[in-house]
């Protein structure tokens, strides 16, 4: 059963610095990165100039990972 068209990613990001946790046990990661985590199913381009930057738009189940070291 899924509500709407959001499919929950059962994987876990290695790290996330700006995490949005919801009380329903789900979270999204707002980090803008050079390359999406391999566990990410839906990777969106958020910036193209001067370099391409991406954001994982998946909704994850569980708790946020540790903050990323830049």
Predicted model as a PDB file, atoms N, CA, C, CB and O in Angstrom, pLDDT in the B-factor column:
MODEL        1                                                                  
ATOM      1  N   UNK A   1       0.839  -1.194   0.000  1.00 43.00           N  
ATOM      2  CA  UNK A   1       0.000   0.000   0.000  1.00 43.00           C  
ATOM      3  C   UNK A   1       0.875   1.245   0.000  1.00 43.00           C  
ATOM      4  CB  UNK A   1      -0.950   0.005   1.217  1.00 43.00           C  
ATOM      5  O   UNK A   1       1.786   1.371   0.819  1.00 43.00           O  
ATOM      6  N   UNK A   2       0.601   2.146  -0.904  1.00 42.00           N  
ATOM      7  CA  UNK A   2       1.355   3.394  -0.884  1.00 42.00           C  
ATOM      8  C   UNK A   2       0.389   4.557  -1.000  1.00 42.00           C  
ATOM      9  CB  UNK A   2       2.404   3.434  -2.023  1.00 42.00           C  
ATOM     10  O   UNK A   2      -0.603   4.498  -1.727  1.00 42.00           O  
ATOM     11  N   UNK A   3       0.702   5.612  -0.268  1.00 47.00           N  
ATOM     12  CA  UNK A   3      -0.136   6.807  -0.307  1.00 47.00           C  
ATOM     13  C   UNK A   3       0.432   7.725  -1.371  1.00 47.00           C  
ATOM     14  CB  UNK A   3      -0.198   7.522   1.091  1.00 47.00           C  
ATOM     15  O   UNK A   3       1.595   8.121  -1.296  1.00 47.00           O  
ATOM     16  N   UNK A   4      -0.366   8.058  -2.344  1.00 48.00           N  
ATOM     17  CA  UNK A   4       0.082   8.935  -3.419  1.00 48.00           C  
ATOM     18  C   UNK A   4       1.105   8.227  -4.282  1.00 48.00           C  
ATOM     19  CB  UNK A   4       0.666  10.231  -2.856  1.00 48.00           C  
ATOM     20  O   UNK A   4       1.043   7.008  -4.444  1.00 48.00           O  
ATOM     21  N   UNK A   5       2.046   8.973  -4.837  1.00 48.00           N  
ATOM     22  CA  UNK A   5       3.032   8.359  -5.720  1.00 48.00           C  
ATOM     23  C   UNK A   5       4.428   8.353  -5.117  1.00 48.00           C  
ATOM     24  CB  UNK A   5       3.056   9.078  -7.043  1.00 48.00           C  
ATOM     25  O   UNK A   5       5.404   8.087  -5.819  1.00 48.00           O  
ATOM     26  N   UNK A   6       4.534   8.644  -3.829  1.00 59.00           N  
ATOM     27  CA  UNK A   6       5.851   8.626  -3.199  1.00 59.00           C  
ATOM     28  C   UNK A   6       6.189   7.217  -2.767  1.00 59.00           C  
ATOM     29  CB  UNK A   6       5.904   9.585  -1.998  1.00 59.00           C  
ATOM     30  O   UNK A   6       5.509   6.624  -1.930  1.00 59.00           O  
ATOM     31  N   UNK A   7       7.229   6.701  -3.340  1.00 78.00           N  
ATOM     32  CA  UNK A   7       7.693   5.384  -2.974  1.00 78.00           C  
ATOM     33  C   UNK A   7       8.811   5.583  -1.964  1.00 78.00           C  
ATOM     34  CB  UNK A   7       8.170   4.562  -4.223  1.00 78.00           C  
ATOM     35  O   UNK A   7       9.744   6.348  -2.205  1.00 78.00           O  
ATOM     36  N   UNK A   8       8.718   4.902  -0.846  1.00 91.00           N  
ATOM     37  CA  UNK A   8       9.731   5.044   0.193  1.00 91.00           C  
ATOM     38  C   UNK A   8      10.952   4.215  -0.144  1.00 91.00           C  
ATOM     39  CB  UNK A   8       9.171   4.633   1.557  1.00 91.00           C  
ATOM     40  O   UNK A   8      10.843   3.047  -0.517  1.00 91.00           O  
ATOM     41  N   UNK A   9      12.106   4.824  -0.010  1.00 95.00           N  
ATOM     42  CA  UNK A   9      13.361   4.129  -0.244  1.00 95.00           C  
ATOM     43  C   UNK A   9      13.776   3.470   1.069  1.00 95.00           C  
ATOM     44  CB  UNK A   9      14.471   5.107  -0.773  1.00 95.00           C  
ATOM     45  O   UNK A   9      13.995   4.152   2.071  1.00 95.00           O  
ATOM     46  N   UNK A  10      13.881   2.168   1.059  1.00 92.00           N  
ATOM     47  CA  UNK A  10      14.248   1.432   2.270  1.00 92.00           C  
ATOM     48  C   UNK A  10      15.728   1.464   2.590  1.00 92.00           C  
ATOM     49  CB  UNK A  10      13.815   0.020   2.144  1.00 92.00           C  
ATOM     50  O   UNK A  10      16.155   1.000   3.647  1.00 92.00           O  
ATOM     51  N   UNK A  11      16.512   2.015   1.670  1.00 93.00           N  
ATOM     52  CA  UNK A  11      17.952   2.116   1.880  1.00 93.00           C  
ATOM     53  C   UNK A  11      18.305   3.204   2.866  1.00 93.00           C  
ATOM     54  CB  UNK A  11      18.654   2.369   0.573  1.00 93.00           C  
ATOM     55  O   UNK A  11      17.425   3.828   3.459  1.00 93.00           O  
ATOM     56  N   UNK A  12      19.591   3.432   3.042  1.00 91.00           N  
ATOM     57  CA  UNK A  12      20.033   4.480   3.962  1.00 91.00           C  
ATOM     58  C   UNK A  12      21.187   5.252   3.332  1.00 91.00           C  
ATOM     59  CB  UNK A  12      20.460   3.877   5.331  1.00 91.00           C  
ATOM     60  O   UNK A  12      22.144   4.664   2.829  1.00 91.00           O  
ATOM     61  N   UNK A  13      21.080   6.571   3.369  1.00 92.00           N  
ATOM     62  CA  UNK A  13      22.156   7.415   2.866  1.00 92.00           C  
ATOM     63  C   UNK A  13      23.359   7.286   3.799  1.00 92.00           C  
ATOM     64  CB  UNK A  13      21.696   8.903   2.749  1.00 92.00           C  
ATOM     65  O   UNK A  13      23.201   7.153   5.012  1.00 92.00           O  
ATOM     66  N   UNK A  14      24.557   7.326   3.226  1.00 92.00           N  
ATOM     67  CA  UNK A  14      25.768   7.235   4.045  1.00 92.00           C  
ATOM     68  C   UNK A  14      25.832   8.402   5.019  1.00 92.00           C  
ATOM     69  CB  UNK A  14      27.030   7.210   3.157  1.00 92.00           C  
ATOM     70  O   UNK A  14      26.268   8.253   6.160  1.00 92.00           O  
ATOM     71  N   UNK A  15      25.390   9.565   4.551  1.00 94.00           N  
ATOM     72  CA  UNK A  15      25.415  10.756   5.393  1.00 94.00           C  
ATOM     73  C   UNK A  15      24.434  11.782   4.853  1.00 94.00           C  
ATOM     74  CB  UNK A  15      26.838  11.352   5.466  1.00 94.00           C  
ATOM     75  O   UNK A  15      24.052  11.737   3.684  1.00 94.00           O  
ATOM     76  N   UNK A  16      24.029  12.711   5.719  1.00 95.00           N  
ATOM     77  CA  UNK A  16      23.146  13.802   5.304  1.00 95.00           C  
ATOM     78  C   UNK A  16      23.326  14.964   6.260  1.00 95.00           C  
ATOM     79  CB  UNK A  16      21.658  13.345   5.263  1.00 95.00           C  
ATOM     80  O   UNK A  16      23.136  14.821   7.468  1.00 95.00           O  
ATOM     81  N   UNK A  17      23.696  16.127   5.712  1.00 96.00           N  
ATOM     82  CA  UNK A  17      23.933  17.298   6.564  1.00 96.00           C  
ATOM     83  C   UNK A  17      22.661  18.093   6.822  1.00 96.00           C  
ATOM     84  CB  UNK A  17      24.975  18.200   5.929  1.00 96.00           C  
ATOM     85  O   UNK A  17      22.449  18.566   7.939  1.00 96.00           O  
ATOM     86  N   UNK A  18      21.806  18.248   5.806  1.00 96.00           N  
ATOM     87  CA  UNK A  18      20.556  18.973   6.044  1.00 96.00           C  
ATOM     88  C   UNK A  18      19.390  18.027   5.818  1.00 96.00           C  
ATOM     89  CB  UNK A  18      20.441  20.223   5.120  1.00 96.00           C  
ATOM     90  O   UNK A  18      18.896  17.844   4.705  1.00 96.00           O  
ATOM     91  N   UNK A  19      18.980  17.442   6.921  1.00 95.00           N  
ATOM     92  CA  UNK A  19      17.982  16.391   6.920  1.00 95.00           C  
ATOM     93  C   UNK A  19      16.636  16.908   7.414  1.00 95.00           C  
ATOM     94  CB  UNK A  19      18.446  15.226   7.777  1.00 95.00           C  
ATOM     95  O   UNK A  19      16.573  17.627   8.411  1.00 95.00           O  
ATOM     96  N   UNK A  20      15.567  16.546   6.722  1.00 95.00           N  
ATOM     97  CA  UNK A  20      14.216  16.899   7.162  1.00 95.00           C  
ATOM     98  C   UNK A  20      13.525  15.647   7.654  1.00 95.00           C  
ATOM     99  CB  UNK A  20      13.401  17.566   6.020  1.00 95.00           C  
ATOM    100  O   UNK A  20      13.104  14.800   6.866  1.00 95.00           O  
ATOM    101  N   UNK A  21      13.412  15.540   8.976  1.00 91.00           N  
ATOM    102  CA  UNK A  21      12.805  14.365   9.571  1.00 91.00           C  
ATOM    103  C   UNK A  21      11.342  14.643   9.887  1.00 91.00           C  
ATOM    104  CB  UNK A  21      13.564  13.943  10.838  1.00 91.00           C  
ATOM    105  O   UNK A  21      11.008  15.686  10.448  1.00 91.00           O  
ATOM    106  N   UNK A  22      10.476  13.710   9.526  1.00 88.00           N  
ATOM    107  CA  UNK A  22       9.067  13.876   9.873  1.00 88.00           C  
ATOM    108  C   UNK A  22       8.711  12.862  10.943  1.00 88.00           C  
ATOM    109  CB  UNK A  22       8.149  13.713   8.624  1.00 88.00           C  
ATOM    110  O   UNK A  22       9.356  11.820  11.060  1.00 88.00           O  
ATOM    111  N   UNK A  23       7.698  13.163  11.712  1.00 82.00           N  
ATOM    112  CA  UNK A  23       7.324  12.310  12.834  1.00 82.00           C  
ATOM    113  C   UNK A  23       6.773  10.958  12.421  1.00 82.00           C  
ATOM    114  CB  UNK A  23       6.323  13.006  13.673  1.00 82.00           C  
ATOM    115  O   UNK A  23       6.615  10.071  13.260  1.00 82.00           O  
ATOM    116  N   UNK A  24       6.482  10.792  11.154  1.00 89.00           N  
ATOM    117  CA  UNK A  24       5.963   9.512  10.681  1.00 89.00           C  
ATOM    118  C   UNK A  24       7.082   8.495  10.438  1.00 89.00           C  
ATOM    119  CB  UNK A  24       5.163   9.717   9.402  1.00 89.00           C  
ATOM    120  O   UNK A  24       6.836   7.405   9.922  1.00 89.00           O  
ATOM    121  N   UNK A  25       8.313   8.862  10.813  1.00 91.00           N  
ATOM    122  CA  UNK A  25       9.431   7.941  10.666  1.00 91.00           C  
ATOM    123  C   UNK A  25      10.072   7.995   9.290  1.00 91.00           C  
ATOM    124  CB  UNK A  25       8.977   6.548  10.947  1.00 91.00           C  
ATOM    125  O   UNK A  25      10.793   7.080   8.890  1.00 91.00           O  
ATOM    126  N   UNK A  26       9.800   9.078   8.572  1.00 94.00           N  
ATOM    127  CA  UNK A  26      10.362   9.257   7.233  1.00 94.00           C  
ATOM    128  C   UNK A  26      11.255  10.489   7.226  1.00 94.00           C  
ATOM    129  CB  UNK A  26       9.237   9.388   6.165  1.00 94.00           C  
ATOM    130  O   UNK A  26      11.075  11.398   8.036  1.00 94.00           O  
ATOM    131  N   UNK A  27      12.218  10.516   6.310  1.00 95.00           N  
ATOM    132  CA  UNK A  27      13.034  11.719   6.176  1.00 95.00           C  
ATOM    133  C   UNK A  27      13.450  11.947   4.726  1.00 95.00           C  
ATOM    134  CB  UNK A  27      14.272  11.622   7.067  1.00 95.00           C  
ATOM    135  O   UNK A  27      13.481  11.024   3.912  1.00 95.00           O  
ATOM    136  N   UNK A  28      13.762  13.185   4.435  1.00 96.00           N  
ATOM    137  CA  UNK A  28      14.327  13.547   3.139  1.00 96.00           C  
ATOM    138  C   UNK A  28      15.625  14.291   3.424  1.00 96.00           C  
ATOM    139  CB  UNK A  28      13.325  14.425   2.279  1.00 96.00           C  
ATOM    140  O   UNK A  28      15.796  14.887   4.487  1.00 96.00           O  
ATOM    141  N   UNK A  29      16.535  14.247   2.456  1.00 96.00           N  
ATOM    142  CA  UNK A  29      17.819  14.911   2.617  1.00 96.00           C  
ATOM    143  C   UNK A  29      17.910  16.054   1.610  1.00 96.00           C  
ATOM    144  CB  UNK A  29      18.995  13.909   2.433  1.00 96.00           C  
ATOM    145  O   UNK A  29      17.736  15.845   0.410  1.00 96.00           O  
ATOM    146  N   UNK A  30      18.182  17.254   2.099  1.00 96.00           N  
ATOM    147  CA  UNK A  30      18.237  18.440   1.245  1.00 96.00           C  
ATOM    148  C   UNK A  30      19.643  18.765   0.750  1.00 96.00           C  
ATOM    149  CB  UNK A  30      17.689  19.622   1.988  1.00 96.00           C  
ATOM    150  O   UNK A  30      19.850  19.799   0.115  1.00 96.00           O  
ATOM    151  N   UNK A  31      20.602  17.901   1.031  1.00 96.00           N  
ATOM    152  CA  UNK A  31      21.987  18.165   0.615  1.00 96.00           C  
ATOM    153  C   UNK A  31      22.097  18.304  -0.903  1.00 96.00           C  
ATOM    154  CB  UNK A  31      22.914  17.041   1.103  1.00 96.00           C  
ATOM    155  O   UNK A  31      21.504  17.532  -1.657  1.00 96.00           O  
ATOM    156  N   UNK A  32      22.861  19.297  -1.332  1.00 96.00           N  
ATOM    157  CA  UNK A  32      23.154  19.471  -2.753  1.00 96.00           C  
ATOM    158  C   UNK A  32      24.580  18.950  -2.946  1.00 96.00           C  
ATOM    159  CB  UNK A  32      23.000  21.000  -3.222  1.00 96.00           C  
ATOM    160  O   UNK A  32      25.530  19.462  -2.355  1.00 96.00           O  
ATOM    161  N   UNK A  33      24.705  17.932  -3.778  1.00 96.00           N  
ATOM    162  CA  UNK A  33      25.975  17.203  -3.899  1.00 96.00           C  
ATOM    163  C   UNK A  33      26.463  17.090  -5.344  1.00 96.00           C  
ATOM    164  CB  UNK A  33      25.826  15.816  -3.311  1.00 96.00           C  
ATOM    165  O   UNK A  33      25.698  17.285  -6.289  1.00 96.00           O  
ATOM    166  N   UNK A  34      27.747  16.773  -5.496  1.00 95.00           N  
ATOM    167  CA  UNK A  34      28.329  16.584  -6.828  1.00 95.00           C  
ATOM    168  C   UNK A  34      27.802  15.317  -7.476  1.00 95.00           C  
ATOM    169  CB  UNK A  34      29.857  16.532  -6.747  1.00 95.00           C  
ATOM    170  O   UNK A  34      27.698  15.232  -8.700  1.00 95.00           O  
ATOM    171  N   UNK A  35      27.467  14.326  -6.646  1.00 95.00           N  
ATOM    172  CA  UNK A  35      27.018  13.034  -7.143  1.00 95.00           C  
ATOM    173  C   UNK A  35      26.091  12.422  -6.099  1.00 95.00           C  
ATOM    174  CB  UNK A  35      28.227  12.090  -7.451  1.00 95.00           C  
ATOM    175  O   UNK A  35      26.419  12.392  -4.913  1.00 95.00           O  
ATOM    176  N   UNK A  36      24.929  11.934  -6.542  1.00 95.00           N  
ATOM    177  CA  UNK A  36      23.995  11.322  -5.594  1.00 95.00           C  
ATOM    178  C   UNK A  36      24.546  10.019  -5.033  1.00 95.00           C  
ATOM    179  CB  UNK A  36      22.648  11.069  -6.265  1.00 95.00           C  
ATOM    180  O   UNK A  36      25.317   9.314  -5.684  1.00 95.00           O  
ATOM    181  N   UNK A  37      24.131   9.721  -3.813  1.00 95.00           N  
ATOM    182  CA  UNK A  37      24.481   8.477  -3.149  1.00 95.00           C  
ATOM    183  C   UNK A  37      23.968   7.305  -4.002  1.00 95.00           C  
ATOM    184  CB  UNK A  37      23.886   8.428  -1.700  1.00 95.00           C  
ATOM    185  O   UNK A  37      22.880   7.400  -4.571  1.00 95.00           O  
ATOM    186  N   UNK A  38      24.720   6.216  -4.099  1.00 95.00           N  
ATOM    187  CA  UNK A  38      24.268   5.072  -4.907  1.00 95.00           C  
ATOM    188  C   UNK A  38      22.898   4.522  -4.494  1.00 95.00           C  
ATOM    189  CB  UNK A  38      25.286   3.965  -4.820  1.00 95.00           C  
ATOM    190  O   UNK A  38      22.200   3.921  -5.311  1.00 95.00           O  
ATOM    191  N   UNK A  39      22.514   4.725  -3.239  1.00 95.00           N  
ATOM    192  CA  UNK A  39      21.236   4.217  -2.754  1.00 95.00           C  
ATOM    193  C   UNK A  39      20.046   5.064  -3.255  1.00 95.00           C  
ATOM    194  CB  UNK A  39      21.244   4.181  -1.225  1.00 95.00           C  
ATOM    195  O   UNK A  39      18.894   4.633  -3.205  1.00 95.00           O  
ATOM    196  N   UNK A  40      20.357   6.261  -3.731  1.00 96.00           N  
ATOM    197  CA  UNK A  40      19.319   7.183  -4.200  1.00 96.00           C  
ATOM    198  C   UNK A  40      18.682   6.713  -5.511  1.00 96.00           C  
ATOM    199  CB  UNK A  40      19.906   8.579  -4.385  1.00 96.00           C  
ATOM    200  O   UNK A  40      19.380   6.415  -6.480  1.00 96.00           O  
ATOM    201  N   UNK A  41      17.344   6.652  -5.526  1.00 96.00           N  
ATOM    202  CA  UNK A  41      16.626   6.224  -6.727  1.00 96.00           C  
ATOM    203  C   UNK A  41      16.256   7.405  -7.612  1.00 96.00           C  
ATOM    204  CB  UNK A  41      15.371   5.453  -6.344  1.00 96.00           C  
ATOM    205  O   UNK A  41      16.256   7.302  -8.839  1.00 96.00           O  
ATOM    206  N   UNK A  42      15.942   8.525  -6.977  1.00 96.00           N  
ATOM    207  CA  UNK A  42      15.508   9.694  -7.724  1.00 96.00           C  
ATOM    208  C   UNK A  42      16.448  10.862  -7.467  1.00 96.00           C  
ATOM    209  CB  UNK A  42      14.071  10.071  -7.353  1.00 96.00           C  
ATOM    210  O   UNK A  42      16.377  11.518  -6.427  1.00 96.00           O  
ATOM    211  N   UNK A  43      17.330  11.110  -8.429  1.00 97.00           N  
ATOM    212  CA  UNK A  43      18.361  12.127  -8.289  1.00 97.00           C  
ATOM    213  C   UNK A  43      18.051  13.287  -9.231  1.00 97.00           C  
ATOM    214  CB  UNK A  43      19.769  11.537  -8.581  1.00 97.00           C  
ATOM    215  O   UNK A  43      18.009  13.103 -10.447  1.00 97.00           O  
ATOM    216  N   UNK A  44      17.835  14.472  -8.679  1.00 97.00           N  
ATOM    217  CA  UNK A  44      17.457  15.636  -9.490  1.00 97.00           C  
ATOM    218  C   UNK A  44      18.619  16.616  -9.655  1.00 97.00           C  
ATOM    219  CB  UNK A  44      16.263  16.352  -8.859  1.00 97.00           C  
ATOM    220  O   UNK A  44      19.379  16.856  -8.717  1.00 97.00           O  
ATOM    221  N   UNK A  45      18.745  17.176 -10.856  1.00 97.00           N  
ATOM    222  CA  UNK A  45      19.750  18.211 -11.099  1.00 97.00           C  
ATOM    223  C   UNK A  45      19.190  19.516 -10.544  1.00 97.00           C  
ATOM    224  CB  UNK A  45      20.104  18.339 -12.638  1.00 97.00           C  
ATOM    225  O   UNK A  45      18.110  19.945 -10.949  1.00 97.00           O  
ATOM    226  N   UNK A  46      19.906  20.150  -9.628  1.00 97.00           N  
ATOM    227  CA  UNK A  46      19.414  21.388  -9.035  1.00 97.00           C  
ATOM    228  C   UNK A  46      20.207  22.611  -9.479  1.00 97.00           C  
ATOM    229  CB  UNK A  46      19.448  21.282  -7.535  1.00 97.00           C  
ATOM    230  O   UNK A  46      19.767  23.746  -9.298  1.00 97.00           O  
ATOM    231  N   UNK A  47      21.381  22.372 -10.062  1.00 94.00           N  
ATOM    232  CA  UNK A  47      22.238  23.466 -10.503  1.00 94.00           C  
ATOM    233  C   UNK A  47      23.091  22.954 -11.662  1.00 94.00           C  
ATOM    234  CB  UNK A  47      23.133  24.005  -9.328  1.00 94.00           C  
ATOM    235  O   UNK A  47      23.558  21.815 -11.635  1.00 94.00           O  
ATOM    236  N   UNK A  48      23.293  23.784 -12.666  1.00 96.00           N  
ATOM    237  CA  UNK A  48      24.097  23.334 -13.798  1.00 96.00           C  
ATOM    238  C   UNK A  48      25.336  24.188 -14.017  1.00 96.00           C  
ATOM    239  CB  UNK A  48      23.264  23.332 -15.047  1.00 96.00           C  
ATOM    240  O   UNK A  48      26.270  23.761 -14.695  1.00 96.00           O  
ATOM    241  N   UNK A  49      25.353  25.398 -13.446  1.00 93.00           N  
ATOM    242  CA  UNK A  49      26.459  26.318 -13.687  1.00 93.00           C  
ATOM    243  C   UNK A  49      27.019  26.822 -12.375  1.00 93.00           C  
ATOM    244  CB  UNK A  49      26.011  27.492 -14.556  1.00 93.00           C  
ATOM    245  O   UNK A  49      26.210  27.160 -11.511  1.00 93.00           O  
ATOM    246  N   UNK A  50      28.290  26.906 -12.139  1.00 94.00           N  
ATOM    247  CA  UNK A  50      29.399  26.517 -13.013  1.00 94.00           C  
ATOM    248  C   UNK A  50      29.625  25.006 -13.058  1.00 94.00           C  
ATOM    249  CB  UNK A  50      30.666  27.198 -12.560  1.00 94.00           C  
ATOM    250  O   UNK A  50      30.227  24.501 -14.006  1.00 94.00           O  
ATOM    251  N   UNK A  51      29.153  24.285 -12.052  1.00 94.00           N  
ATOM    252  CA  UNK A  51      29.260  22.816 -12.065  1.00 94.00           C  
ATOM    253  C   UNK A  51      27.892  22.206 -11.785  1.00 94.00           C  
ATOM    254  CB  UNK A  51      30.305  22.318 -11.014  1.00 94.00           C  
ATOM    255  O   UNK A  51      27.040  22.816 -11.139  1.00 94.00           O  
ATOM    256  N   UNK A  52      27.703  21.003 -12.281  1.00 97.00           N  
ATOM    257  CA  UNK A  52      26.437  20.318 -12.078  1.00 97.00           C  
ATOM    258  C   UNK A  52      26.318  19.837 -10.642  1.00 97.00           C  
ATOM    259  CB  UNK A  52      26.299  19.145 -13.046  1.00 97.00           C  
ATOM    260  O   UNK A  52      27.232  19.206 -10.111  1.00 97.00           O  
ATOM    261  N   UNK A  53      25.177  20.141 -10.012  1.00 97.00           N  
ATOM    262  CA  UNK A  53      24.936  19.711  -8.633  1.00 97.00           C  
ATOM    263  C   UNK A  53      23.604  18.971  -8.581  1.00 97.00           C  
ATOM    264  CB  UNK A  53      24.939  20.931  -7.647  1.00 97.00           C  
ATOM    265  O   UNK A  53      22.670  19.291  -9.316  1.00 97.00           O  
ATOM    266  N   UNK A  54      23.534  17.987  -7.709  1.00 97.00           N  
ATOM    267  CA  UNK A  54      22.351  17.137  -7.613  1.00 97.00           C  
ATOM    268  C   UNK A  54      21.772  17.096  -6.209  1.00 97.00           C  
ATOM    269  CB  UNK A  54      22.685  15.740  -8.058  1.00 97.00           C  
ATOM    270  O   UNK A  54      22.427  17.452  -5.229  1.00 97.00           O  
ATOM    271  N   UNK A  55      20.526  16.653  -6.143  1.00 97.00           N  
ATOM    272  CA  UNK A  55      19.871  16.455  -4.856  1.00 97.00           C  
ATOM    273  C   UNK A  55      19.064  15.175  -4.955  1.00 97.00           C  
ATOM    274  CB  UNK A  55      18.964  17.676  -4.466  1.00 97.00           C  
ATOM    275  O   UNK A  55      18.362  14.951  -5.941  1.00 97.00           O  
ATOM    276  N   UNK A  56      19.163  14.340  -3.940  1.00 96.00           N  
ATOM    277  CA  UNK A  56      18.380  13.116  -3.901  1.00 96.00           C  
ATOM    278  C   UNK A  56      16.974  13.485  -3.426  1.00 96.00           C  
ATOM    279  CB  UNK A  56      19.043  12.037  -2.963  1.00 96.00           C  
ATOM    280  O   UNK A  56      16.815  14.047  -2.343  1.00 96.00           O  
ATOM    281  N   UNK A  57      15.963  13.175  -4.222  1.00 96.00           N  
ATOM    282  CA  UNK A  57      14.599  13.562  -3.861  1.00 96.00           C  
ATOM    283  C   UNK A  57      13.799  12.408  -3.260  1.00 96.00           C  
ATOM    284  CB  UNK A  57      13.878  14.097  -5.080  1.00 96.00           C  
ATOM    285  O   UNK A  57      12.581  12.503  -3.108  1.00 96.00           O  
ATOM    286  N   UNK A  58      14.485  11.323  -2.920  1.00 96.00           N  
ATOM    287  CA  UNK A  58      13.813  10.182  -2.303  1.00 96.00           C  
ATOM    288  C   UNK A  58      13.317  10.502  -0.890  1.00 96.00           C  
ATOM    289  CB  UNK A  58      14.754   8.987  -2.260  1.00 96.00           C  
ATOM    290  O   UNK A  58      13.834  11.391  -0.214  1.00 96.00           O  
ATOM    291  N   UNK A  59      12.313   9.760  -0.476  1.00 96.00           N  
ATOM    292  CA  UNK A  59      11.858   9.800   0.909  1.00 96.00           C  
ATOM    293  C   UNK A  59      12.338   8.502   1.541  1.00 96.00           C  
ATOM    294  CB  UNK A  59      10.279   9.969   1.023  1.00 96.00           C  
ATOM    295  O   UNK A  59      12.023   7.413   1.062  1.00 96.00           O  
ATOM    296  N   UNK A  60      13.100   8.628   2.615  1.00 95.00           N  
ATOM    297  CA  UNK A  60      13.684   7.460   3.262  1.00 95.00           C  
ATOM    298  C   UNK A  60      12.947   7.096   4.542  1.00 95.00           C  
ATOM    299  CB  UNK A  60      15.148   7.707   3.562  1.00 95.00           C  
ATOM    300  O   UNK A  60      12.338   7.937   5.202  1.00 95.00           O  
ATOM    301  N   UNK A  61      13.025   5.828   4.862  1.00 94.00           N  
ATOM    302  CA  UNK A  61      12.402   5.314   6.061  1.00 94.00           C  
ATOM    303  C   UNK A  61      13.464   5.235   7.145  1.00 94.00           C  
ATOM    304  CB  UNK A  61      11.743   3.929   5.809  1.00 94.00           C  
ATOM    305  O   UNK A  61      14.577   4.782   6.878  1.00 94.00           O  
ATOM    306  N   UNK A  62      13.151   5.664   8.357  1.00 92.00           N  
ATOM    307  CA  UNK A  62      14.086   5.550   9.466  1.00 92.00           C  
ATOM    308  C   UNK A  62      14.640   6.889   9.914  1.00 92.00           C  
ATOM    309  CB  UNK A  62      15.214   4.646   9.087  1.00 92.00           C  
ATOM    310  O   UNK A  62      13.983   7.924   9.795  1.00 92.00           O  
ATOM    311  N   UNK A  63      15.858   6.853  10.428  1.00 88.00           N  
ATOM    312  CA  UNK A  63      16.513   8.052  10.951  1.00 88.00           C  
ATOM    313  C   UNK A  63      17.574   8.545   9.988  1.00 88.00           C  
ATOM    314  CB  UNK A  63      17.134   7.775  12.322  1.00 88.00           C  
ATOM    315  O   UNK A  63      18.129   7.771   9.208  1.00 88.00           O  
ATOM    316  N   UNK A  64      17.851   9.832  10.047  1.00 88.00           N  
ATOM    317  CA  UNK A  64      18.865  10.441   9.207  1.00 88.00           C  
ATOM    318  C   UNK A  64      20.246   9.874   9.508  1.00 88.00           C  
ATOM    319  CB  UNK A  64      18.865  11.948   9.393  1.00 88.00           C  
ATOM    320  O   UNK A  64      20.533   9.484  10.640  1.00 88.00           O  
ATOM    321  N   UNK A  65      21.086   9.830   8.504  1.00 85.00           N  
ATOM    322  CA  UNK A  65      22.470   9.391   8.702  1.00 85.00           C  
ATOM    323  C   UNK A  65      23.277  10.484   9.368  1.00 85.00           C  
ATOM    324  CB  UNK A  65      23.116   8.996   7.366  1.00 85.00           C  
ATOM    325  O   UNK A  65      22.748  11.562   9.642  1.00 85.00           O  
ATOM    326  N   UNK A  66      24.554  10.228   9.637  1.00 93.00           N  
ATOM    327  CA  UNK A  66      25.417  11.247  10.248  1.00 93.00           C  
ATOM    328  C   UNK A  66      25.676  12.390   9.254  1.00 93.00           C  
ATOM    329  CB  UNK A  66      26.763  10.617  10.712  1.00 93.00           C  
ATOM    330  O   UNK A  66      25.570  12.178   8.047  1.00 93.00           O  
ATOM    331  N   UNK A  67      26.011  13.587   9.733  1.00 95.00           N  
ATOM    332  CA  UNK A  67      26.304  14.711   8.819  1.00 95.00           C  
ATOM    333  C   UNK A  67      27.476  14.390   7.909  1.00 95.00           C  
ATOM    334  CB  UNK A  67      26.604  15.993   9.613  1.00 95.00           C  
ATOM    335  O   UNK A  67      28.400  13.685   8.317  1.00 95.00           O  
ATOM    336  N   UNK A  68      27.452  14.894   6.691  1.00 91.00           N  
ATOM    337  CA  UNK A  68      28.518  14.641   5.726  1.00 91.00           C  
ATOM    338  C   UNK A  68      29.738  15.501   6.043  1.00 91.00           C  
ATOM    339  CB  UNK A  68      28.027  14.916   4.292  1.00 91.00           C  
ATOM    340  O   UNK A  68      29.609  16.641   6.490  1.00 91.00           O  
ATOM    341  N   UNK A  69      30.908  14.946   5.809  1.00 82.00           N  
ATOM    342  CA  UNK A  69      32.146  15.706   5.965  1.00 82.00           C  
ATOM    343  C   UNK A  69      32.507  16.243   4.585  1.00 82.00           C  
ATOM    344  CB  UNK A  69      33.314  14.818   6.571  1.00 82.00           C  
ATOM    345  O   UNK A  69      32.671  15.477   3.635  1.00 82.00           O  
ATOM    346  N   UNK A  70      32.628  17.556   4.482  1.00 62.00           N  
ATOM    347  CA  UNK A  70      32.901  18.138   3.166  1.00 62.00           C  
ATOM    348  C   UNK A  70      34.390  18.352   2.953  1.00 62.00           C  
ATOM    349  CB  UNK A  70      32.158  19.463   3.006  1.00 62.00           C  
ATOM    350  O   UNK A  70      34.800  18.836   1.897  1.00 62.00           O  
TER     351      UNK A  70                                                      
ENDMDL                                                                          
END                                                                             
